[in-house]
Amino acid sequence: MKATLIKKMCPAMKDICKAIPVCPTGAIRYEADDREPLGGRIVIDAERCNECGLCVTECCGHAVVMA
């Protein structure tokens, strides 16, 4: 099961996202995008995900699930 983002639950703020720094494979990143309400979004690269689940534990918005 890979980490999956529930976009509507994600605060999409790179400065508070605890899931980004705990990911051992760098599968989670922030992408700036002016079309997004907060100016960017959190992205999970399923190819790089090693299914450790650390992101699920650390996500402040409970927006990451294993699916």
C-alpha positions as CSV (number, residue, x, y, z in Angstrom):
1,M,0.0,0.0,0.0
2,K,1.4,3.4,-1.0
3,A,0.9,6.8,0.6
4,T,-1.9,8.7,-0.9
5,L,-2.9,12.3,-0.3
6,I,-6.5,13.4,0.5
7,K,-6.2,16.8,-1.1
8,K,-9.2,18.4,0.5
9,M,-7.7,17.7,4.0
10,C,-4.2,18.9,3.2
11,P,-3.2,22.4,4.5
12,A,-0.6,22.5,1.7
13,M,1.8,24.6,3.7
14,K,5.4,23.5,3.3
15,D,6.6,25.3,6.4
16,I,4.3,23.2,8.7
17,C,4.3,19.9,6.7
18,K,6.0,17.4,9.0
19,A,5.5,14.6,6.4
20,I,8.1,16.1,4.0
21,P,11.2,15.9,6.2
22,V,10.4,12.5,7.7
23,C,10.0,10.7,4.3
24,P,13.2,8.6,4.0
25,T,12.9,8.3,0.2
26,G,12.0,11.9,-0.6
27,A,8.7,10.8,-2.0
28,I,6.8,13.8,-0.6
29,R,7.5,17.3,-1.8
30,Y,5.9,20.8,-2.0
31,E,5.3,22.3,-5.5
32,A,4.5,25.9,-5.9
33,D,1.5,26.5,-8.1
34,D,-0.3,29.9,-8.3
35,R,-3.5,28.1,-9.4
36,E,-3.8,26.5,-5.9
37,P,-5.6,28.5,-3.2
38,L,-2.6,28.6,-0.9
39,G,0.0,29.0,-3.7
40,G,1.1,25.4,-3.9
41,R,0.4,21.8,-3.1
42,I,1.9,18.7,-1.4
43,V,2.8,15.9,-3.9
44,I,3.5,12.2,-3.2
45,D,5.5,10.3,-5.7
46,A,4.1,6.8,-5.5
47,E,7.1,5.4,-7.4
48,R,9.5,6.6,-4.6
49,C,7.2,5.6,-1.7
50,N,8.6,2.6,0.3
51,E,5.4,2.1,2.3
52,C,7.0,2.9,5.7
53,G,3.9,5.0,6.9
54,L,5.9,7.7,8.6
55,C,4.1,10.3,6.6
56,V,0.7,9.0,7.9
57,T,1.9,9.4,11.5
58,E,3.3,12.9,11.0
59,C,0.8,14.6,8.7
60,C,-0.8,17.4,10.7
61,G,-3.9,17.5,8.6
62,H,-4.5,13.7,8.7
63,A,-4.4,14.0,4.9
64,V,-2.1,11.1,4.1
65,V,-3.4,7.5,4.1
66,M,-2.0,4.2,3.0
67,A,-4.1,2.9,0.1
